[in-house]
């Protein structure tokens, strides 16, 4: 199957599902129930794995394994984003029925941003091979920092884009339903919901610092990189509503994610001397995640809240 056909299938699936999501199921703002969130999480997981199977059949097992490893790695790292979304939504006191809209448009912006980051990353590696060692070192240091970091102390009020927006944009004092802008007395005003969207969009730049080098440590194939990233990101909204209340029980997930970053960083740094098989990379990522989740479950059962 020609590459353009796979790109077309990917585009049709993503655009079609996004139109269906926003235009039909979430045309009107409403609280997203856990049941609805779990259903959509299952839908996106099924679509991601089905596309993985298509890649496997059309481009061979090596590319199929690369896609699966990138997909699982990006999906796992995206869980860290959920903590940040919780902080942002709490800071802005966003009504629960408006949260899906913020995430939808925030992730839409991430599609373009990730594509740009990945294209630049691959181009740099192809032109300057030593870039891979720089990215590997960044991942290694990021993983070590995350490993010893006590708590994520994100402070939305210090976001420079937010501070600039508040300085130069006229903003309403309260929310106006699910609207980002309103017109009053001939003036176009932003709402607090738009400010929250700005923070979500700009924090994705920070997420990309971790996730893009991690993906580049697994594959340099632009198709594999972008499609696996997008399928992982698209499932993030529903995953947020499905598991946000359960995150406090995943005590060791942060350590698992940090070890994954360190592992991929080391993989990139030793690439000149040892090219690690994709099967080994995939098995290691899955193994780390399984151990982190099981350890968290054991701790939750042993250490019951008073």
N, C-alpha and C positions, 0 to 999 in steps of 0.2 A: 504493500500500500504506500503510495506517495506521501511524502511529508505534508504537503499542502492539504491532503484529505484529512489527516489526523488533526492538523491545526483547525480545519473547518469544523470537524466533529466537536473538538474542544470548545470552539467559539460558540457554536450553536447550543451546546449543553449549558455552558455558563450563562450566556445572555438569556436563553430561554428560561432557565431556573430563576434567575434574578428578576426577570419580568413577571414570572408567575408568583414569586415570593412577594414583591412589593405591590404589583398591580392587582392581585387576586386575594391572596391570603392575608396580607397586611395593608390592604387599601385603607382601612380605617384603623387608627391607633387603638391598641388594646393591650391588656396585660398578657404576657406570654406565659402560659402555664407550663409546668414541668413536663406534662404529657406531650404537649405540642412541641416543646423544645427537644425532647427525646426523639420524637418522630422525625423532625427535621435533621437532627444529628445523624440518625440512622439513614436518612435519604442521602445526605452528603457523603457519608462513609461508603454507602453502596455505590454511588456514582464514582467516587474516587477509586475504589477498588476495581470497579468494572472497567474504568478507563485504563487502569494499570494492567488489567488482563488483555485489553486491546493492544496496548503498547508491547506487552510480552509476546503476543502472537505475531504482531506485524514487524517488530524491530528486534526480536530475539530475547532470550532470557537475561543476558547481561544488562540490556537497557531496561528490561522489566524490573530487575532487582535494583538498579539505580533509582528508578522512579519510586519504588516502594520504600527504599531506605530514605530518600529525600522527603517523601510524603510523611512517613512516620516521625522523622526527626523534626520537621517543621510543625507538624501537628502537636508534638510533645512540647516544643518550645513555645507554641502559641498559648499553651495553658498559663504560662507566666503572664501573658497579656491580660488574662482575665482578672488577675489581682489588680492590675493597673486600671482596668475599666471600672472595677468596684470603687477604687479610690476616687476616680473622676466623677462617677455618678453620685457618690456620696457628697463630694465637695460641692457640686452644683445642685444637689438635691433634685435631680432629674426625676420627674414622675415616672412610675414604672411603665405606663402605657406609651411613653415617648422613647424609651431606651432602645427599642429595636430600630427605630428610625435613625438614631444617631449612629448606631453600629453599622447599619446598612450603608449609609453614605460614607462613613469612615472607612469601611472596608473597600468600598468602591474606589476611593482615592488610593488605598494601599495597592490595588491591582496595578495601577500605572507606576507607582513609586517602586514597587518590587521589581517590575519589569525593567525599569531604568537602572536600578542598582545591579541587577543580575547581568544585564548587557554590558555595563561598564566593567563589572568584575571579570567577566569572561574575556573581554577585550584586553584588559590589563594583563591577565595571566598569559594570554596568547602572545602579546607583544613583549612583555617583561616577565619572564618566567619566575624571577625572584619574588614577584608579588605574592605568590602562593605561600612563601615563608612568612611574609609580613602578615597576611591574613591568618595563617596558622598561629603566629605569636599572639595576635589580637584575641583569637578564640581561647588560647591557652590562658592568657592573663584574665580574660573575662570569666572563664570558668572557675579559676582560682579565687577571684574576687567574690563571685556568687557563692562559692563553697563556704567562705568564712564570713559572709555578710549576715548579720543577725536578722534584720527585717528590712523590707523594701520601704524606704522612707520617701516615696514620691510626694512632692508638694506642688500641686497644680498651679497654685498662685505664683510660683516662681518661673513658670513657663514664659519664655520671652515673647512668644507669639501672642499669648494671652494678654500679657502686659501691654504690648503694642496695640492690640485690638481694643482694649479698654481705653487706651489713650486717644485713639483716632476714630473709633467707630461709635456712633450714637447707639446706645443699647437700652432696651426697655427694662423696667424695674421688675417685671414678672414674666412668667411663661405665657405664651399665646398659643395654647394647644400644642400641636406638633409642628408649628411653623418656625422656620429659621429667621424669616424677615416679616415685618409688617409695615404698612404705610399709614402714617398719621400726620394730618395737617400738611400733606404734600411731601413729607419727609420719609425716607426709607430707613427703618430702624432694625438693627439686629436684635435677636432675642437671646436670653441666656443659653438657649438650646444650641444656637450657632457657635457661641463661645466654647461650649463643651465639645462640639464637633471639631473646632480648631485644635483643641488640646489632644483629642483622639488622633487626628491626622498627624500632628507633629510628633507625638510619642511613637508613631510607627517608624519614624526615622531611627529612633533608639533601638526598637525591636529589630530593624533591618541590620544593625551593626552586628547583632548576634546571629540572626538566622541566615542572612545572605552568605557570609563566609562559611557557615556550617554546611550550607547546600553546595557551595563551590568545593568544599573538601570531599564531597561525595561524587560529584559529576561536573563536567565542563560542557555538557550537551545543553544548548540553550532551550531546546524543546522540553527536555526532561526537567530542567531547573524551573522553568516558568510554570508549566502545567502542574507539576507536583506542588509548588508553592501556592498557586491559586486555589487548587482543590483543598489544601489545608486551611487557607485563609477563609474560604467560603463557608467552611464548616464551623468557623469560630463563633459566629453569632449565636447559632443554636446551642453550641456547647456552653457558651456563657450562661444562658438561661437554664440549661440542664444541670450544671454542676457548680454554679457559683456558691450555692449554699453548702456544698460538700467539701470545698477546698480546705476549710480549716482542719479537716480530718486527714488530709494528705501531708502529714508532717515531713516526710522524707522526700517528697517530690522535688523540692528545690535542690536537694543534694544530688538526686538522680540527673536532673537537667544540667547541673554544673559539671558532673562527671562526663556526661555526653559531650559537652562543649570542649572539655579538656581532651577527651579521647579523639575527637575529630581534629582538634588543633595539633595534637601529636602526630596523627595520621598525615596531615599536610606537611609537617616539618620533616618527616622521615621519608616523604614520597620519592626523593631522589635515590635513596638506598633501598627502599622496600615499598613496592606497590601492593597495598593491602587488597585482597580480593573483596569484591562487593558483598559476597556471602558472609564474610567475617565481620564486616562493618555493620551489616543488617542484624546479624545475630547478637552483636555486642550492644547495639542500641536497644533492641527489643529486650535483651536480658537485663540491662540496667533499669529500664522502665518497669519491668515485672518485679524485680527485687525491691525497687522503691515503693511501688504500690502495695506489695504484700507486707513489707516492713511497716508501712503506715497503718495498714489494717490491723496488724498484730498489736501495735502500740495503742491504737484506738480501743481495742478490746481489753487490753491490760490496764490502761490508764483511763479510767472512766471519770468524766467530770463530776464534781461533787454537786 
